[in-house]
Amino acid sequence: MRYWILLAQLNPIPVAIGLGLFLLLVALLILQRRRARGIRRVRSAKPESRTEKPASEAVSTVKPAEVKPDAVSTAAASGAAAVVMAAGTAAIKESKSEASTSKVAAADGVRRERVTLVAEQAKKILAGDEYDRSIIGAPDRETRQLVGAELLTGLVGRDAVRRERAREAFMKHGYFDDATRDLRVAESANERAAAARRLSFVHDREATPHLIGALHDASPDVRRAAVEAIMDLRDPSAIGPLNNLMQTENDRKVPRTLIKHAIDACATSAAESTPPGVSSFVPAAAPEPSLPVEHEREVIEL
């Protein structure tokens, strides 16, 4: 304290400046506190003023909506129209779904009826009775597929008489021609291979030229099916093409053993059909005795 008194006596200007700054800081602090108190009071008063609005103001805000009855009626009408439209669309959707389900059920019923008719007519064929030729010889593809499946069932049966009846119907109503056409021009390799198997079930050597042509098919599955079909037919005229195939075939799905068994089967058939005194030598045929056809195919598949 003595230091400040001596300093003020010697040079009062710095002491006066410091004292002025101190008083200025104190005044600023007092002003800030007053402002803060005023802001708090205003904030606390605002919610009270909002909650204490007169009812006349609320009525005045509601009056513009009450003054326009046309707008209210229009809004109600538009809402009712929207409800009606929604109900209409829901009813249309329900009717469409019911119509689609009814169509599916009708289609299933028609197909079941067709399958039943085809099965009945196929039984009549195998039994040797009179049958409806309009069903067996129907032009539409679906019915022909059903009839063909029934006839193939008869062709692979154990009864020789029933097999012959099924074969006659198969040849008479064009199912043989259908199989040869599928073997030539079907887009799917599975369809061409299935056509070759159908021809093997008929046991008619008229199929041999078509099966020989299938030996050059791009699909190994079709070539294998053609070789197996020729082995079932046992046609000696296929020995030459089979020998050529043995020289060129390199796919594992068509093994040379299978081709060799087919050649043996054709050569055995040629020897059985050769009259006495005529040589039965066939070039490129193996001297081994051929096994039964079904046994040969099982061994190959193993």
PyMOL commands that set and color helices and strands:
alter all, ss='L'
color gray80, all
select helices_A, chain A and resi 2-10+12-51+55-67+69-127+133-136+141-155+160-172+175-185+189-202+205-214+220-233+236-248+256-273+293-301
alter helices_A, ss='H'
color red, helices_A
deselect
rebuild
show_as cartoon
